[in-house]
Amino acid sequence: MALFKKRTVGKPGEWYYCLEHRRVEEGPDCPGKDRFGPYESREEAERAMQTAAERNLEWETDPKWHDTPSREGEE
């Protein structure tokens, strides 16, 4: 247990999505490892998981980020 706990004070107007509690928070209430954000609006933070899924799909299907496995004997 830490003797001193650093508390991050939230700023009004910054929105986050807490991955642990699965809810939107104004200002960072939870540790950075447990949240997405900041977002400019509550609505944008509410879509955090959908936005992450869309970005993951884009990355997974982007040919610039994946090398095509070559077959043995081909170059």
HTML snippet that shows the backbone in 3Dmol.js (N, CA, C, O; Angstrom):
<script src="https://3Dmol.org/build/3Dmol-min.js"></script>
<div id="view" style="width:600px;height:400px;position:relative"></div>
<script>
const pdb = `
ATOM      1  N   MET A   1       0.841  -1.177   0.000  1.00  0.00           N
ATOM      2  CA  MET A   1       0.000   0.000   0.000  1.00  0.00           C
ATOM      3  C   MET A   1       0.888   1.244   0.000  1.00  0.00           C
ATOM      4  O   MET A   1       1.847   1.327   0.768  1.00  0.00           O
ATOM      5  N   ALA A   2       0.576   2.182  -0.838  1.00  0.00           N
ATOM      6  CA  ALA A   2       1.358   3.412  -0.935  1.00  0.00           C
ATOM      7  C   ALA A   2       1.029   4.336   0.233  1.00  0.00           C
ATOM      8  O   ALA A   2      -0.117   4.431   0.670  1.00  0.00           O
ATOM      9  N   LEU A   3       2.059   5.011   0.724  1.00  0.00           N
ATOM     10  CA  LEU A   3       1.846   5.965   1.806  1.00  0.00           C
ATOM     11  C   LEU A   3       1.178   7.233   1.307  1.00  0.00           C
ATOM     12  O   LEU A   3       0.352   7.833   1.995  1.00  0.00           O
ATOM     13  N   PHE A   4       1.555   7.632   0.085  1.00  0.00           N
ATOM     14  CA  PHE A   4       0.994   8.846  -0.497  1.00  0.00           C
ATOM     15  C   PHE A   4       0.334   8.475  -1.806  1.00  0.00           C
ATOM     16  O   PHE A   4       0.944   7.845  -2.670  1.00  0.00           O
ATOM     17  N   LYS A   5      -0.887   8.862  -1.941  1.00  0.00           N
ATOM     18  CA  LYS A   5      -1.635   8.550  -3.151  1.00  0.00           C
ATOM     19  C   LYS A   5      -1.792   9.819  -3.969  1.00  0.00           C
ATOM     20  O   LYS A   5      -2.367  10.806  -3.510  1.00  0.00           O
ATOM     21  N   LYS A   6      -1.267   9.776  -5.193  1.00  0.00           N
ATOM     22  CA  LYS A   6      -1.388  10.934  -6.075  1.00  0.00           C
ATOM     23  C   LYS A   6      -2.784  10.936  -6.686  1.00  0.00           C
ATOM     24  O   LYS A   6      -3.192   9.962  -7.319  1.00  0.00           O
ATOM     25  N   ARG A   7      -3.487  11.991  -6.502  1.00  0.00           N
ATOM     26  CA  ARG A   7      -4.856  12.120  -7.017  1.00  0.00           C
ATOM     27  C   ARG A   7      -4.857  13.064  -8.204  1.00  0.00           C
ATOM     28  O   ARG A   7      -4.373  14.192  -8.109  1.00  0.00           O
ATOM     29  N   THR A   8      -5.396  12.608  -9.313  1.00  0.00           N
ATOM     30  CA  THR A   8      -5.524  13.445 -10.493  1.00  0.00           C
ATOM     31  C   THR A   8      -6.859  14.161 -10.434  1.00  0.00           C
ATOM     32  O   THR A   8      -7.911  13.521 -10.408  1.00  0.00           O
ATOM     33  N   VAL A   9      -6.822  15.455 -10.414  1.00  0.00           N
ATOM     34  CA  VAL A   9      -8.047  16.247 -10.335  1.00  0.00           C
ATOM     35  C   VAL A   9      -8.628  16.396 -11.731  1.00  0.00           C
ATOM     36  O   VAL A   9      -7.923  16.749 -12.676  1.00  0.00           O
ATOM     37  N   GLY A  10      -9.909  16.125 -11.848  1.00  0.00           N
ATOM     38  CA  GLY A  10     -10.567  16.232 -13.135  1.00  0.00           C
ATOM     39  C   GLY A  10     -10.837  17.669 -13.518  1.00  0.00           C
ATOM     40  O   GLY A  10     -10.982  18.545 -12.666  1.00  0.00           O
ATOM     41  N   LYS A  11     -10.900  17.891 -14.807  1.00  0.00           N
ATOM     42  CA  LYS A  11     -11.207  19.217 -15.333  1.00  0.00           C
ATOM     43  C   LYS A  11     -12.621  19.200 -15.898  1.00  0.00           C
ATOM     44  O   LYS A  11     -12.978  18.282 -16.637  1.00  0.00           O
ATOM     45  N   PRO A  12     -13.417  20.185 -15.566  1.00  0.00           N
ATOM     46  CA  PRO A  12     -14.751  20.251 -16.150  1.00  0.00           C
ATOM     47  C   PRO A  12     -14.646  20.349 -17.675  1.00  0.00           C
ATOM     48  O   PRO A  12     -13.806  21.076 -18.206  1.00  0.00           O
ATOM     49  N   GLY A  13     -15.494  19.621 -18.352  1.00  0.00           N
ATOM     50  CA  GLY A  13     -15.507  19.661 -19.812  1.00  0.00           C
ATOM     51  C   GLY A  13     -14.645  18.597 -20.460  1.00  0.00           C
ATOM     52  O   GLY A  13     -14.699  18.438 -21.679  1.00  0.00           O
ATOM     53  N   GLU A  14     -13.852  17.861 -19.695  1.00  0.00           N
ATOM     54  CA  GLU A  14     -13.104  16.722 -20.235  1.00  0.00           C
ATOM     55  C   GLU A  14     -13.849  15.459 -19.843  1.00  0.00           C
ATOM     56  O   GLU A  14     -14.166  15.249 -18.672  1.00  0.00           O
ATOM     57  N   TRP A  15     -14.122  14.630 -20.819  1.00  0.00           N
ATOM     58  CA  TRP A  15     -14.901  13.417 -20.591  1.00  0.00           C
ATOM     59  C   TRP A  15     -14.044  12.195 -20.847  1.00  0.00           C
ATOM     60  O   TRP A  15     -13.219  12.176 -21.760  1.00  0.00           O
ATOM     61  N   TYR A  16     -14.251  11.173 -20.029  1.00  0.00           N
ATOM     62  CA  TYR A  16     -13.505   9.925 -20.125  1.00  0.00           C
ATOM     63  C   TYR A  16     -14.471   8.753 -20.074  1.00  0.00           C
ATOM     64  O   TYR A  16     -15.589   8.874 -19.574  1.00  0.00           O
ATOM     65  N   TYR A  17     -14.023   7.617 -20.598  1.00  0.00           N
ATOM     66  CA  TYR A  17     -14.785   6.386 -20.466  1.00  0.00           C
ATOM     67  C   TYR A  17     -13.967   5.445 -19.598  1.00  0.00           C
ATOM     68  O   TYR A  17     -12.852   5.078 -19.966  1.00  0.00           O
ATOM     69  N   CYS A  18     -14.509   5.048 -18.444  1.00  0.00           N
ATOM     70  CA  CYS A  18     -13.823   4.157 -17.518  1.00  0.00           C
ATOM     71  C   CYS A  18     -14.061   2.712 -17.952  1.00  0.00           C
ATOM     72  O   CYS A  18     -15.202   2.256 -18.024  1.00  0.00           O
ATOM     73  N   LEU A  19     -12.984   2.003 -18.236  1.00  0.00           N
ATOM     74  CA  LEU A  19     -13.083   0.614 -18.671  1.00  0.00           C
ATOM     75  C   LEU A  19     -13.454  -0.322 -17.525  1.00  0.00           C
ATOM     76  O   LEU A  19     -14.110  -1.340 -17.742  1.00  0.00           O
ATOM     77  N   GLU A  20     -13.044   0.012 -16.326  1.00  0.00           N
ATOM     78  CA  GLU A  20     -13.335  -0.842 -15.171  1.00  0.00           C
ATOM     79  C   GLU A  20     -14.799  -0.740 -14.751  1.00  0.00           C
ATOM     80  O   GLU A  20     -15.450  -1.754 -14.501  1.00  0.00           O
ATOM     81  N   HIS A  21     -15.312   0.485 -14.675  1.00  0.00           N
ATOM     82  CA  HIS A  21     -16.693   0.693 -14.235  1.00  0.00           C
ATOM     83  C   HIS A  21     -17.688   0.751 -15.387  1.00  0.00           C
ATOM     84  O   HIS A  21     -18.901   0.744 -15.174  1.00  0.00           O
ATOM     85  N   ARG A  22     -17.164   0.807 -16.611  1.00  0.00           N
ATOM     86  CA  ARG A  22     -17.978   0.862 -17.837  1.00  0.00           C
ATOM     87  C   ARG A  22     -18.978   2.004 -17.794  1.00  0.00           C
ATOM     88  O   ARG A  22     -20.182   1.828 -17.981  1.00  0.00           O
ATOM     89  N   ARG A  23     -18.418   3.197 -17.536  1.00  0.00           N
ATOM     90  CA  ARG A  23     -19.266   4.388 -17.485  1.00  0.00           C
ATOM     91  C   ARG A  23     -18.474   5.622 -17.908  1.00  0.00           C
ATOM     92  O   ARG A  23     -17.244   5.614 -17.931  1.00  0.00           O
ATOM     93  N   VAL A  24     -19.200   6.667 -18.237  1.00  0.00           N
ATOM     94  CA  VAL A  24     -18.609   7.938 -18.628  1.00  0.00           C
ATOM     95  C   VAL A  24     -18.380   8.774 -17.379  1.00  0.00           C
ATOM     96  O   VAL A  24     -19.222   8.812 -16.481  1.00  0.00           O
ATOM     97  N   GLU A  25     -17.229   9.448 -17.329  1.00  0.00           N
ATOM     98  CA  GLU A  25     -16.896  10.295 -16.186  1.00  0.00           C
ATOM     99  C   GLU A  25     -16.451  11.662 -16.687  1.00  0.00           C
ATOM    100  O   GLU A  25     -15.770  11.766 -17.707  1.00  0.00           O
ATOM    101  N   GLU A  26     -16.833  12.695 -15.976  1.00  0.00           N
ATOM    102  CA  GLU A  26     -16.334  14.035 -16.298  1.00  0.00           C
ATOM    103  C   GLU A  26     -15.093  14.260 -15.457  1.00  0.00           C
ATOM    104  O   GLU A  26     -15.144  14.245 -14.227  1.00  0.00           O
ATOM    105  N   GLY A  27     -13.982  14.468 -16.137  1.00  0.00           N
ATOM    106  CA  GLY A  27     -12.711  14.574 -15.433  1.00  0.00           C
ATOM    107  C   GLY A  27     -12.217  13.185 -15.098  1.00  0.00           C
ATOM    108  O   GLY A  27     -13.025  12.273 -14.923  1.00  0.00           O
ATOM    109  N   PRO A  28     -10.917  12.998 -15.002  1.00  0.00           N
ATOM    110  CA  PRO A  28     -10.401  11.654 -14.744  1.00  0.00           C
ATOM    111  C   PRO A  28     -10.574  11.243 -13.281  1.00  0.00           C
ATOM    112  O   PRO A  28      -9.800  11.664 -12.421  1.00  0.00           O
ATOM    113  N   ASP A  29     -11.575  10.433 -13.004  1.00  0.00           N
ATOM    114  CA  ASP A  29     -11.777   9.915 -11.648  1.00  0.00           C
ATOM    115  C   ASP A  29     -10.972   8.643 -11.415  1.00  0.00           C
ATOM    116  O   ASP A  29     -10.486   8.408 -10.309  1.00  0.00           O
ATOM    117  N   CYS A  30     -10.828   7.827 -12.445  1.00  0.00           N
ATOM    118  CA  CYS A  30     -10.129   6.548 -12.328  1.00  0.00           C
ATOM    119  C   CYS A  30      -8.714   6.668 -12.894  1.00  0.00           C
ATOM    120  O   CYS A  30      -8.427   7.605 -13.639  1.00  0.00           O
ATOM    121  N   PRO A  31      -7.828   5.733 -12.552  1.00  0.00           N
ATOM    122  CA  PRO A  31      -6.452   5.776 -13.057  1.00  0.00           C
ATOM    123  C   PRO A  31      -6.403   5.709 -14.585  1.00  0.00           C
ATOM    124  O   PRO A  31      -7.300   5.161 -15.226  1.00  0.00           O
ATOM    125  N   GLY A  32      -5.350   6.270 -15.145  1.00  0.00           N
ATOM    126  CA  GLY A  32      -5.189   6.317 -16.594  1.00  0.00           C
ATOM    127  C   GLY A  32      -5.212   4.948 -17.256  1.00  0.00           C
ATOM    128  O   GLY A  32      -5.658   4.821 -18.397  1.00  0.00           O
ATOM    129  N   LYS A  33      -4.741   3.928 -16.560  1.00  0.00           N
ATOM    130  CA  LYS A  33      -4.712   2.580 -17.141  1.00  0.00           C
ATOM    131  C   LYS A  33      -6.110   2.001 -17.333  1.00  0.00           C
ATOM    132  O   LYS A  33      -6.285   1.019 -18.054  1.00  0.00           O
ATOM    133  N   ASP A  34      -7.100   2.604 -16.691  1.00  0.00           N
ATOM    134  CA  ASP A  34      -8.467   2.094 -16.737  1.00  0.00           C
ATOM    135  C   ASP A  34      -9.422   2.968 -17.540  1.00  0.00           C
ATOM    136  O   ASP A  34     -10.637   2.814 -17.416  1.00  0.00           O
ATOM    137  N   ARG A  35      -8.904   3.883 -18.363  1.00  0.00           N
ATOM    138  CA  ARG A  35      -9.834   4.781 -19.046  1.00  0.00           C
ATOM    139  C   ARG A  35      -9.371   5.143 -20.457  1.00  0.00           C
ATOM    140  O   ARG A  35      -8.189   5.061 -20.788  1.00  0.00           O
ATOM    141  N   PHE A  36     -10.335   5.541 -21.264  1.00  0.00           N
ATOM    142  CA  PHE A  36     -10.092   6.126 -22.580  1.00  0.00           C
ATOM    143  C   PHE A  36     -10.424   7.604 -22.470  1.00  0.00           C
ATOM    144  O   PHE A  36     -11.341   7.979 -21.738  1.00  0.00           O
ATOM    145  N   GLY A  37      -9.695   8.445 -23.183  1.00  0.00           N
ATOM    146  CA  GLY A  37     -10.016   9.864 -23.196  1.00  0.00           C
ATOM    147  C   GLY A  37      -8.778  10.704 -23.041  1.00  0.00           C
ATOM    148  O   GLY A  37      -7.676  10.163 -22.950  1.00  0.00           O
ATOM    149  N   PRO A  38      -8.922  11.986 -23.008  1.00  0.00           N
ATOM    150  CA  PRO A  38     -10.163  12.740 -22.857  1.00  0.00           C
ATOM    151  C   PRO A  38     -10.897  12.928 -24.177  1.00  0.00           C
ATOM    152  O   PRO A  38     -10.304  12.934 -25.255  1.00  0.00           O
ATOM    153  N   TYR A  39     -12.194  13.080 -24.051  1.00  0.00           N
ATOM    154  CA  TYR A  39     -13.072  13.389 -25.173  1.00  0.00           C
ATOM    155  C   TYR A  39     -13.657  14.777 -24.942  1.00  0.00           C
ATOM    156  O   TYR A  39     -13.730  15.255 -23.810  1.00  0.00           O
ATOM    157  N   GLU A  40     -14.068  15.409 -26.026  1.00  0.00           N
ATOM    158  CA  GLU A  40     -14.592  16.774 -25.935  1.00  0.00           C
ATOM    159  C   GLU A  40     -16.041  16.830 -25.465  1.00  0.00           C
ATOM    160  O   GLU A  40     -16.494  17.868 -24.982  1.00  0.00           O
ATOM    161  N   SER A  41     -16.774  15.724 -25.601  1.00  0.00           N
ATOM    162  CA  SER A  41     -18.178  15.738 -25.182  1.00  0.00           C
ATOM    163  C   SER A  41     -18.543  14.415 -24.523  1.00  0.00           C
ATOM    164  O   SER A  41     -17.868  13.400 -24.693  1.00  0.00           O
ATOM    165  N   ARG A  42     -19.618  14.462 -23.778  1.00  0.00           N
ATOM    166  CA  ARG A  42     -20.122  13.248 -23.129  1.00  0.00           C
ATOM    167  C   ARG A  42     -20.531  12.212 -24.173  1.00  0.00           C
ATOM    168  O   ARG A  42     -20.274  11.020 -24.003  1.00  0.00           O
ATOM    169  N   GLU A  43     -21.161  12.662 -25.244  1.00  0.00           N
ATOM    170  CA  GLU A  43     -21.613  11.761 -26.309  1.00  0.00           C
ATOM    171  C   GLU A  43     -20.436  11.036 -26.945  1.00  0.00           C
ATOM    172  O   GLU A  43     -20.518   9.841 -27.230  1.00  0.00           O
ATOM    173  N   GLU A  44     -19.344  11.758 -27.167  1.00  0.00           N
ATOM    174  CA  GLU A  44     -18.156  11.146 -27.751  1.00  0.00           C
ATOM    175  C   GLU A  44     -17.580  10.088 -26.803  1.00  0.00           C
ATOM    176  O   GLU A  44     -17.149   9.024 -27.249  1.00  0.00           O
ATOM    177  N   ALA A  45     -17.573  10.374 -25.513  1.00  0.00           N
ATOM    178  CA  ALA A  45     -17.082   9.411 -24.521  1.00  0.00           C
ATOM    179  C   ALA A  45     -17.999   8.189 -24.449  1.00  0.00           C
ATOM    180  O   ALA A  45     -17.522   7.074 -24.238  1.00  0.00           O
ATOM    181  N   GLU A  46     -19.299   8.384 -24.619  1.00  0.00           N
ATOM    182  CA  GLU A  46     -20.247   7.273 -24.595  1.00  0.00           C
ATOM    183  C   GLU A  46     -19.997   6.304 -25.746  1.00  0.00           C
ATOM    184  O   GLU A  46     -20.302   5.116 -25.641  1.00  0.00           O
ATOM    185  N   ARG A  47     -19.443   6.812 -26.839  1.00  0.00           N
ATOM    186  CA  ARG A  47     -19.146   5.978 -28.013  1.00  0.00           C
ATOM    187  C   ARG A  47     -17.730   5.408 -27.973  1.00  0.00           C
ATOM    188  O   ARG A  47     -17.274   4.855 -28.974  1.00  0.00           O
ATOM    189  N   ALA A  48     -17.028   5.524 -26.859  1.00  0.00           N
ATOM    190  CA  ALA A  48     -15.611   5.140 -26.782  1.00  0.00           C
ATOM    191  C   ALA A  48     -15.363   3.697 -27.221  1.00  0.00           C
ATOM    192  O   ALA A  48     -14.432   3.437 -27.982  1.00  0.00           O
ATOM    193  N   MET A  49     -16.177   2.768 -26.756  1.00  0.00           N
ATOM    194  CA  MET A  49     -15.952   1.361 -27.102  1.00  0.00           C
ATOM    195  C   MET A  49     -16.240   1.102 -28.585  1.00  0.00           C
ATOM    196  O   MET A  49     -15.545   0.310 -29.221  1.00  0.00           O
ATOM    197  N   GLN A  50     -17.247   1.758 -29.127  1.00  0.00           N
ATOM    198  CA  GLN A  50     -17.557   1.616 -30.543  1.00  0.00           C
ATOM    199  C   GLN A  50     -16.436   2.218 -31.389  1.00  0.00           C
ATOM    200  O   GLN A  50     -16.033   1.635 -32.396  1.00  0.00           O
ATOM    201  N   THR A  51     -15.934   3.382 -30.981  1.00  0.00           N
ATOM    202  CA  THR A  51     -14.825   4.020 -31.692  1.00  0.00           C
ATOM    203  C   THR A  51     -13.584   3.140 -31.659  1.00  0.00           C
ATOM    204  O   THR A  51     -12.896   3.003 -32.671  1.00  0.00           O
ATOM    205  N   ALA A  52     -13.292   2.544 -30.514  1.00  0.00           N
ATOM    206  CA  ALA A  52     -12.135   1.656 -30.393  1.00  0.00           C
ATOM    207  C   ALA A  52     -12.284   0.440 -31.310  1.00  0.00           C
ATOM    208  O   ALA A  52     -11.321   0.034 -31.960  1.00  0.00           O
ATOM    209  N   ALA A  53     -13.480  -0.140 -31.365  1.00  0.00           N
ATOM    210  CA  ALA A  53     -13.725  -1.302 -32.228  1.00  0.00           C
ATOM    211  C   ALA A  53     -13.539  -0.935 -33.694  1.00  0.00           C
ATOM    212  O   ALA A  53     -12.950  -1.701 -34.456  1.00  0.00           O
ATOM    213  N   GLU A  54     -14.042   0.245 -34.095  1.00  0.00           N
ATOM    214  CA  GLU A  54     -13.880   0.698 -35.480  1.00  0.00           C
ATOM    215  C   GLU A  54     -12.411   0.916 -35.824  1.00  0.00           C
ATOM    216  O   GLU A  54     -11.963   0.539 -36.907  1.00  0.00           O
ATOM    217  N   ARG A  55     -11.662   1.521 -34.909  1.00  0.00           N
ATOM    218  CA  ARG A  55     -10.236   1.750 -35.158  1.00  0.00           C
ATOM    219  C   ARG A  55      -9.460   0.446 -35.204  1.00  0.00           C
ATOM    220  O   ARG A  55      -8.538   0.308 -36.008  1.00  0.00           O
ATOM    221  N   ASN A  56      -9.814  -0.513 -34.359  1.00  0.00           N
ATOM    222  CA  ASN A  56      -9.154  -1.816 -34.390  1.00  0.00           C
ATOM    223  C   ASN A  56      -9.394  -2.514 -35.721  1.00  0.00           C
ATOM    224  O   ASN A  56      -8.480  -3.104 -36.297  1.00  0.00           O
ATOM    225  N   LEU A  57     -10.625  -2.441 -36.203  1.00  0.00           N
ATOM    226  CA  LEU A  57     -10.946  -3.056 -37.485  1.00  0.00           C
ATOM    227  C   LEU A  57     -10.167  -2.397 -38.622  1.00  0.00           C
ATOM    228  O   LEU A  57      -9.652  -3.084 -39.504  1.00  0.00           O
ATOM    229  N   GLU A  58     -10.081  -1.068 -38.601  1.00  0.00           N
ATOM    230  CA  GLU A  58      -9.292  -0.355 -39.611  1.00  0.00           C
ATOM    231  C   GLU A  58      -7.845  -0.817 -39.583  1.00  0.00           C
ATOM    232  O   GLU A  58      -7.247  -1.066 -40.630  1.00  0.00           O
ATOM    233  N   TRP A  59      -7.284  -0.932 -38.392  1.00  0.00           N
ATOM    234  CA  TRP A  59      -5.890  -1.344 -38.262  1.00  0.00           C
ATOM    235  C   TRP A  59      -5.697  -2.776 -38.738  1.00  0.00           C
ATOM    236  O   TRP A  59      -4.727  -3.071 -39.436  1.00  0.00           O
ATOM    237  N   GLU A  60      -6.606  -3.663 -38.371  1.00  0.00           N
ATOM    238  CA  GLU A  60      -6.485  -5.067 -38.739  1.00  0.00           C
ATOM    239  C   GLU A  60      -6.586  -5.292 -40.238  1.00  0.00           C
ATOM    240  O   GLU A  60      -6.024  -6.256 -40.759  1.00  0.00           O
ATOM    241  N   THR A  61      -7.296  -4.412 -40.940  1.00  0.00           N
ATOM    242  CA  THR A  61      -7.487  -4.591 -42.380  1.00  0.00           C
ATOM    243  C   THR A  61      -6.622  -3.650 -43.215  1.00  0.00           C
ATOM    244  O   THR A  61      -6.751  -3.629 -44.439  1.00  0.00           O
ATOM    245  N   ASP A  62      -5.757  -2.885 -42.591  1.00  0.00           N
ATOM    246  CA  ASP A  62      -4.898  -1.944 -43.310  1.00  0.00           C
ATOM    247  C   ASP A  62      -3.651  -2.661 -43.816  1.00  0.00           C
ATOM    248  O   ASP A  62      -2.836  -3.112 -43.011  1.00  0.00           O
ATOM    249  N   PRO A  63      -3.486  -2.774 -45.138  1.00  0.00           N
ATOM    250  CA  PRO A  63      -2.329  -3.500 -45.668  1.00  0.00           C
ATOM    251  C   PRO A  63      -0.986  -2.823 -45.353  1.00  0.00           C
ATOM    252  O   PRO A  63       0.052  -3.484 -45.395  1.00  0.00           O
ATOM    253  N   LYS A  64      -0.988  -1.539 -45.044  1.00  0.00           N
ATOM    254  CA  LYS A  64       0.267  -0.854 -44.719  1.00  0.00           C
ATOM    255  C   LYS A  64       0.846  -1.326 -43.390  1.00  0.00           C
ATOM    256  O   LYS A  64       2.042  -1.163 -43.146  1.00  0.00           O
ATOM    257  N   TRP A  65       0.017  -1.908 -42.531  1.00  0.00           N
ATOM    258  CA  TRP A  65       0.476  -2.317 -41.206  1.00  0.00           C
ATOM    259  C   TRP A  65       0.771  -3.798 -41.105  1.00  0.00           C
ATOM    260  O   TRP A  65       1.243  -4.264 -40.068  1.00  0.00           O
ATOM    261  N   HIS A  66       0.506  -4.540 -42.152  1.00  0.00           N
ATOM    262  CA  HIS A  66       0.724  -5.985 -42.097  1.00  0.00           C
ATOM    263  C   HIS A  66       1.537  -6.427 -43.300  1.00  0.00           C
ATOM    264  O   HIS A  66       1.228  -6.083 -44.441  1.00  0.00           O
ATOM    265  N   ASP A  67       2.564  -7.181 -43.028  1.00  0.00           N
ATOM    266  CA  ASP A  67       3.339  -7.780 -44.106  1.00  0.00           C
ATOM    267  C   ASP A  67       2.615  -9.030 -44.578  1.00  0.00           C
ATOM    268  O   ASP A  67       2.088  -9.801 -43.776  1.00  0.00           O
ATOM    269  N   THR A  68       2.598  -9.215 -45.868  1.00  0.00           N
ATOM    270  CA  THR A  68       2.009 -10.414 -46.416  1.00  0.00           C
ATOM    271  C   THR A  68       3.003 -11.547 -46.245  1.00  0.00           C
ATOM    272  O   THR A  68       4.149 -11.427 -46.678  1.00  0.00           O
ATOM    273  N   PRO A  69       2.594 -12.642 -45.626  1.00  0.00           N
ATOM    274  CA  PRO A  69       3.548 -13.749 -45.457  1.00  0.00           C
ATOM    275  C   PRO A  69       3.926 -14.320 -46.811  1.00  0.00           C
ATOM    276  O   PRO A  69       3.069 -14.630 -47.639  1.00  0.00           O
ATOM    277  N   SER A  70       5.210 -14.451 -47.015  1.00  0.00           N
ATOM    278  CA  SER A  70       5.665 -14.998 -48.300  1.00  0.00           C
ATOM    279  C   SER A  70       5.725 -16.511 -48.207  1.00  0.00           C
ATOM    280  O   SER A  70       5.987 -17.079 -47.147  1.00  0.00           O
ATOM    281  N   ARG A  71       5.475 -17.151 -49.347  1.00  0.00           N
ATOM    282  CA  ARG A  71       5.551 -18.609 -49.399  1.00  0.00           C
ATOM    283  C   ARG A  71       6.999 -19.010 -49.600  1.00  0.00           C
ATOM    284  O   ARG A  71       7.803 -18.257 -50.148  1.00  0.00           O
ATOM    285  N   GLU A  72       7.309 -20.203 -49.147  1.00  0.00           N
ATOM    286  CA  GLU A  72       8.675 -20.695 -49.259  1.00  0.00           C
ATOM    287  C   GLU A  72       9.104 -20.748 -50.730  1.00  0.00           C
ATOM    288  O   GLU A  72       8.385 -21.288 -51.571  1.00  0.00           O
ATOM    289  N   GLY A  73      10.257 -20.194 -51.027  1.00  0.00           N
ATOM    290  CA  GLY A  73      10.769 -20.203 -52.396  1.00  0.00           C
ATOM    291  C   GLY A  73      10.392 -18.971 -53.190  1.00  0.00           C
ATOM    292  O   GLY A  73      10.949 -18.762 -54.268  1.00  0.00           O
ATOM    293  N   GLU A  74       9.460 -18.131 -52.706  1.00  0.00           N
ATOM    294  CA  GLU A  74       9.059 -16.920 -53.403  1.00  0.00           C
ATOM    295  C   GLU A  74       9.690 -15.716 -52.733  1.00  0.00           C
ATOM    296  O   GLU A  74       9.943 -15.726 -51.528  1.00  0.00           O
ATOM    297  N   GLU A  75       9.939 -14.699 -53.499  1.00  0.00           N
ATOM    298  CA  GLU A  75      10.474 -13.457 -52.938  1.00  0.00           C
ATOM    299  C   GLU A  75       9.721 -12.277 -53.449  1.00  0.00           C
ATOM    300  O   GLU A  75      10.030 -11.143 -53.084  1.00  0.00           O
TER     301      GLU A  75
END
`;
const viewer = $3Dmol.createViewer("view");
viewer.addModel(pdb, "pdb");
viewer.setStyle({}, {cartoon: {color: "spectrum"}});
viewer.zoomTo();
viewer.render();
</script>
